[in-house]
């Protein structure tokens, strides 16, 4: 039903907007259904409704990019296990899974087994690191042997991404310090920059793979361990080329374009494509490095531009009418 409502909304926006009695929309590029405008302005509400996201056109040595399967993990040095150094009975668990804790905070109250029945022997186990509670393995009232884990706490402000590379000639091109870009399956529109931190070149005899690791900054703590995606490793020493994510490019053979955004202003820009790799495409004309191209919501902008956004020609009439609101429940970003 949401998809049908979205299609209906797009069709309505695609229709020419006729002024009511006493109102004048001006000589807009949308008048008479003239087609998409080449330049227009969005409002803050439209940017939110369409979930507009941008990515900078950048110089990449993409001709020699290597793509590998990837999984997110917590950094070992930023995780800890809460466990007793004695056998004890858990009196209280003071935190819950997903809760933030600070270093020094009490997280478990436990009674040593040889003192069960006496109130003055309850001890507190504290977190030595700040982070979030990832897992809890015990329940109140259970007896925990010495050294057994009661819970795991980890700091998600930085994550480790483990790449799994197959035994191919490409593995000889990968080196510590190379730039990577991570693409997670649950958030394909997001491009996460990282750098190769270490490589384990010992080949697994069963899978014929080896592991490599990149560190990514995740200050919002919104990436969990165990997520799957791909890691794009830029290995080339050749001259970099101007490139954008494939999701930014719309159109068809011989007529490609992107939407360039500066503040609230949007410009439809014709581009010429060059080399392609898994997630990026070279732009040989139409863009300069540093320009922001729309990578999410750009497909919908083709229809919004027909009848739902004011162009610069009729910007003075912004406050007369509002044709801006679109509820977007289905993203149709175009991958070339």
N, C-alpha and C positions, 0 to 999 in steps of 0.2 A: 504493500500500500504506500509506504514512504517513497519508493521508487516512482510509482505512478504520480504521486503528488509533485515530486521533483520535476518530472518530465512535463507535467501540466504547467508548472510555474515557469519553466524555461520557454514553453510555447507561448505563454501569455506575454513574457517579457520580449519575445521575438517580434511581437506584433507592433506596428507603429503606434506611438502614443499620440492621441488626438487631444488637443486642448479643449476644455469645457468653455461654456459661455463666459466671456469677460476675462479669459486668461490667454496668454501668449507664451508658447514655449520657445520662440525664436527660431532662427534658421539653423537647426541642429543637424548634424550628420545623420541623426536617426530619423529625421522627418521623412515620411513616406516610405519607411522601411528600406532606407538606402543601404543597409548592410552595416557591418561592424565598423566602428570608428577607429582611426589610427592612433588617436590620443584622447584620453579622458581622465577623469579624476574619480577616485573612490572615496567613500566616507569611512570613518573608523568602524561604523556598524557593518558596512559591506565587507570590509576586510575580515571582521570577526565571523560574519555569517558564512563567507566562502572559505574560511580557514586558509587565507592566503599565506603562503610561505615563499621566501626567496632564497637564492643562493648566488654568490658572486661568481662571475666569469673569471677564471683564473688560469694561470700558466701551469701546464702539467706535462711531464714526460710520459705521456699516456701510450705511446707506441709500444712501450716495453712493460706494460702493467701485467702483473701476475695476480690471478684471482684464486682464492682458496676458501674453503668452508671455514666458518668461524663460530666460536661459542664464548659467551661472556662468563667470567669468573671473578671472584673477589681476590684482591691481592693478598697473598699469604701473610705479609707483614702488617696488614690492616684487619686481620681477623683474630679472634681468640675463642677458646673453649672455656666455659665455666665448669670446673670440676673440683671436687673436694680431694684433699690429701689424706683422707680418712674415710672409713665407712660411716655413713650417716643416714638419718631419716629426714626427708624434706618436710619442714614444718610449713613453710609458705614460699610460693613463687611470686615475686613482687612485680614482675613485668609480664607483658604479653608479646606475642609474635608481631613484628612490625613496629613496635614501640621504640622511640629514640631513647638512648641512655647516654650518660656522660661518664667520663673516667672517674672512678671512685664511688659511683652510685651503688647502693645495695641492690642486688638482684634476686638473691635467694637466702632464705633463712633455713638452717639445717642443724639437726641435733646429732652429735656423735652417738653411735650405737651404744657405746658403753655408758652413756649417760641418759638414755631414754627414760622419761618419767621425771626428770628434774628440770625445772624451768630455767635455772640459771646457767645451763650449758648450751643454750641456743646460740649458734654462731652465724654471722652474716658473711656471704660470699659477695665480693664486689667486682664490678667491671673495671678492668685496667685500661680499657680504651673506650673512646666515644664512638658511637655508631648506632646501628639498629639491631634489634633482636631478630635473627634469621630463623632459628629453629629452637624448639624446646623438646627435649627427649624424655623428660620425667614428669611425674604428677605429684601433687602434695600427698604425703603419707607413704610414698614409696621409699624403699631403702636403696641407696646408691653405693656401690662399691668404691673404694678409693681409686681415683683416676678416671672414673667413668664420666662422660660428658653429660651435663645437665642441660646446657644450652650453648648455642653459638651466637656470637655478636660480631658484626662486621661493619666497616666504614665504607659506604658506597660512593663517596665523593670522587674516588678514582677506581677504575675497573681494569682488570686484565682481560684481554681478548686472546683466546688461544686459536691460532690458525692451524688447520690440518692440511698439509701439503702432500700430494702424491709423488711417487718416485718418477719424476720426469726431468728433462733437462732444465726446466724452469727453476728448479731448486738451487741451481748453482748461481742464479742471478740475485738471490735474496740475501741481504746483509743487514746486520744490526745498524740502526740509525735511519733506515729508509722510511720515507713517509708512507702512511697508509690511510685508507678511508674505509670506515666500517659501515655496512648497510645491514640493519637488522630486519628480519622478516616481519616483525610486528609493527615496525614504523619505517616502511620503505622510502618515505619522502625525506627522511632525516639522513644527513651525511655527517658522520662523526670522524673527526681527524684524530690520528694517532701516530705513533712511531714504534718501529720494531725495537723491542727492548732486549730480547734474547732469543736464541735459536737452539733447539735440541735436534741435532742432525742424526741422532741414532734412529735408524729405520725400524719401525715396528714390523717384526717378521710375518705377522698375520695379515695386517691391513696394508703393508708396504707404504706407510705414511710416516712423516715426522712432524713434530710440533714446533711452532714458532709463536712468539708472544708479543703483543703490542699493549701499550698503556694508553688509556683514554681518560680524559677529564670528564667527570659527570657531577658537577657541583650541585645540581638539583636532586641528585640521588634517585633519579627516575628510571634507571636501568638496573634490572635485577640480574643476579647470576643465573646462568642456565639458558639464556636466550640464544637463538641460532640466527645466523646470517651469513654474509660473505665479507671477506677482507680483500680489498683491492690494494696491492702493494706496487708502488711506483719504483721500478728498478732501473729504468733507463738512464743512461748518461747523455742521451741525445738532447738536442735543443728542445726545450719545452714549447708546447703550442697552446693557443688559447682554447679552453674547453669549458663546457657546461654539462650538468647532469642531463642525461637523455630525456628525463621527465619534463625538462623545460621546453623541448622542441615540439612544435605542432606543425600540422600541414601534411603534405605528401611530396612524392618525388618531384624535385624541381621547383617546389614552392613551399619552403619551410619558413617558419617565423617563430619568434619568442616574444613574450611580454616583458618589457624592461620597466622596472619600478624605481622611482625616486621620490621618497616621501609618500604622498598620496597620489602622485601623478603616474599614470601608466601609459606606455607607448608600445604599440605593436611594431616590431622591428623585423624586417625580412633578413634572413641569414643564409649563408652558404655553408654546407657541411663538408667536413673532411674525414679524417680517420675516426674510427669508432672502437671502443673497448666495451667491457661489460656494462659499466654504469655511466660512462662519459662519451661525449662526441666532440670532435674538434670543430671550431667555428673559424672558417677562413675569411669571412667578411660579415659585417653587420654589427659587430660588438667590439668593445674595448675591455681590457682587463679591469676588474673592479666594479663593473656595472652589475646591479642586482637583477637577476632574471627570476620570474615567477616559476616555481617548481611544483606548487600545490595550489589548486584553484584556477590554474590557467585555462584548463579545458572549458570551465564554466564562463570565463571571461569572454569567450567568443560570443556567447548568447546574451550575457548581460550587456555587452557593448552595443547590441542591436537596438535595444529599446529600454534598458533599465538604468543607465547611468548618464548623467549630464556630461556633454563634451565641454571643452573650454569655450566654445562659441556661445553656449547658453548658460555659462556658470553663474551669471548674475541672477538667474531665475532659480537658483538652488532651493530657496526657501518657499517657493510657491507650491511645489508638489513633491511628493516622495514616492518614487517608483523603485526604491532601492532594495527593499527587504526580500531576501531569498533564503529559504530554509534549506540548507544543503545536508542531506543524509547519505548521499552516495557520491564518492569521489571518482571521477573518470579521467584521471591524469593519463596523458597519452605517452607511452613509451615507444620510442621509434625502434 
